[in-house]
Amino acid sequence: MTVMKNVLSGTVKGGTIDALAKELDINMSTLLAMIDFLSDAGYLEITGLQCSCQASNLCDNHCGLEGGSQTKMYALTIKGEQFLSCTAP
């Protein structure tokens, strides 16, 4: 399986980015760049944002709408599903 397919399948099966980077033996910045590429190319879509600041009701003020402390959640698009189901390496 190609690295991109491994990243795609690992991203949607759940878990943390740290765990996926360790599992795939990929540098964290490389993995994040791959995920951004797959999202920009239409293989993944962001399905939700969750604030990671743990400030409960103050979260909107702390993280903001475009805040950097948000955890992104991804799902495969139809294009991503087709890519994963393709048998070519």
Number of C-alpha atoms within 10 A of each C-alpha: 9 10 13 16 17 14 20 24 16 18 19 13 11 13 10 11 16 12 13 19 18 11 11 13 10 15 11 15 10 11 20 15 11 16 20 15 14 19 19 11 12 14 22 24 18 12 10 11 15 13 19 14 15 11 12 10 8 11 18 14 10 16 17 13 12 9 14 12 16 17 14 13 15 20 20 22 15 12 13 21 15 12 16 20 10 10 8 8 8
